[in-house]
Amino acid sequence: MSIITGYDALTLREKVDLAAATERLDELGSMRSLSALNEKVSLLRLLGRLDEAWEIANEAWRLSRFTGDREQAVASRIRRAQVLQYQGKLDEAAAELNHCILDAETHEWTSAAANARQNRGKVLFDQGNLEAALADFTAAVFLREKDGATADELEGCLIAVAVVESFISDPRR
C-alpha cells in the first residue's frame, strides 16, 4: 500500500494515507541510520508533525555532512526545505533550495537537481509566483526524464505542470 495516494490539484500537496504513514513511522521506531532518519522526516512532515520533522531533518543533515557524501547532504537539505515550506517559512525554504539547486547542478547530480527544482517550484507556487514555478516544474520533468524516471516517478512533476498551467490560463482560480 502506498503512503502517498495522489496530489491535491489546488495546493500541489501530497494526499496521504495517514494510517499507512503512521504504521511505517512506527516500524522505523528508533532506527538512526541516515536512510531511516530521512524517511522519518518525510513521514512526520506528511503527518503534520512539523516540529519533530524539523528536529529529525537537522539530525539527518548533520549526519549526512559527517559522512562526507555531499550529494546525500543536498538530499537532506531538500527535506529540511520541505519542512520549512510546510511550516510556512517560504523565503527560508526557497533560499535553502536555491543552494541545493546550485550544488546539484554544478556537480551534475541529476536526481537531486530534479528534486530540488520540483520542491522549489512548490515553494514558488505557494508564494504565487506561477511563471517561476512552471519553469522549475518543467525543468524537473526534463531532469527526471534525463535520469530515466518511470511514469510513476514523473507523475508529481507532470501534475504540477498541468495545475500551474491551468492557474496561469485562468487567473480566477
C-alpha positions, 0 to 999 in steps of 0.5 A: 500500500502506498503512503502517498495516494495522489496530489491535491490539484489546488495546493500541489500537496501530497494526499496521504494515507495517514494510517499507512504513514503512521504504521511505517513511522512506527516500524522505523521506531528508533532506527538512526541510520541516515536512510531511516532518519530521512524517511522519518522526516518525510513521514512526520512532515506528511503527518503534520508533525512539523516540529519533530520533522524539523528536529529529525531533518537537522539530525539527518543533515548533520549526519549526512555532512559527517559522512562526507557524501555531499550529494546525500547532504543536498538530499537532506537539505531538500527535506529540511526545505520541505519542512520549512515550506510546510511550516510556512517559512517560504523565503527560508525554504526557497533560499535553502533550495536555491543552494541545493539547486546550485550544488546539484547542478554544478556537480551534475547530480541529476536526481537531486537537481530534479528534486530540488527544482520540483520542491522549489517550484512548490515553494514558488507556487505557494508564494504565487509566483506561477511563471517561476514555478512552471519553469522549475516544474518543467525543468524537473520533468526534463531532469527526471526524464534525463535520469530515466524516471518511470511514469510513476516517478514523473507523475508529481512533476507532470501534475504540477505542470498541468495545475500551474498551467491551468492557474496561469490560463485562468487567473480566477482560480 
